[in-house]
Amino acid sequence: MTITVANLRTTRAGIRCDRASALGNPFELRTEAERAAVVEAFRRYLWRVVRGHNPKESALAIASEMDLAIASKWPAPDRNLFMATLSSLEREAAPTLLCWCAPLECHCDVIAKYLEWKGGDRHD
């Protein structure tokens, strides 16, 4: 599986993964110094939701644990929508994930790594 992460400012061809989507990052990036922590928080969030936890409760718990803020524009998707959206990406042969951060490190890199792992898992 070939996965591309692209910036919404330069391309619209792909699957939107910003906060307007179910896979948006709930954690607000207040300063550039928080980027690594926000990406790590999303990694934890993704795994909690994949393992069956509620997205809103998971995000709130992680934000509290890591002293991060929840973005005011985050729609807090229900788990079924989150998982359906993630599953649709798993079926794509070569998805392009769209976010506003690329090429800087962002939560789409975490989604890409998850999809690569799942893709490898399917072929074992």
FENZI-V87170 format. One record per residue. N is the residue number from 0. PHI is phi in whole degrees, 0 to 359 (none if undefined). Layout:
[[N | PHI] [N | PHI]]
This chain:
[[0 | none] [1 | 258] [2 | 240] [3 | 244] [4 | 248] [5 | 231] [6 | 267] [7 | 297] [8 | 289] [9 | 246] [10 | 210] [11 | 241] [12 | 275] [13 | 157] [14 | 251] [15 | 292] [16 | 234] [17 | 277] [18 | 294] [19 | 284] [20 | 245] [21 | 295] [22 | 262] [23 | 295] [24 | 282] [25 | 287] [26 | 267] [27 | 281] [28 | 267] [29 | 281] [30 | 220] [31 | 300] [32 | 296] [33 | 270] [34 | 307] [35 | 299] [36 | 293] [37 | 293] [38 | 293] [39 | 298] [40 | 299] [41 | 295] [42 | 302] [43 | 297] [44 | 299] [45 | 305] [46 | 293] [47 | 296] [48 | 292] [49 | 301] [50 | 280] [51 | 113] [52 | 274] [53 | 290] [54 | 301] [55 | 295] [56 | 297] [57 | 297] [58 | 299] [59 | 298] [60 | 295] [61 | 293] [62 | 302] [63 | 294] [64 | 300] [65 | 255] [66 | 55] [67 | 244] [68 | 259] [69 | 273] [70 | 294] [71 | 295] [72 | 269] [73 | 286] [74 | 278] [75 | 49] [76 | 293] [77 | 282] [78 | 297] [79 | 299] [80 | 294] [81 | 303] [82 | 292] [83 | 296] [84 | 293] [85 | 297] [86 | 297] [87 | 295] [88 | 292] [89 | 297] [90 | 277] [91 | 285] [92 | 288] [93 | 212] [94 | 291] [95 | 250] [96 | 267] [97 | 251] [98 | 213] [99 | 273] [100 | 273] [101 | 308] [102 | 271] [103 | 292] [104 | 303] [105 | 206] [106 | 297] [107 | 295] [108 | 295] [109 | 292] [110 | 299] [111 | 299] [112 | 296] [113 | 298] [114 | 296] [115 | 297] [116 | 298] [117 | 296] [118 | 297] [119 | 292] [120 | 297] [121 | 292] [122 | 264] [123 | 283]]
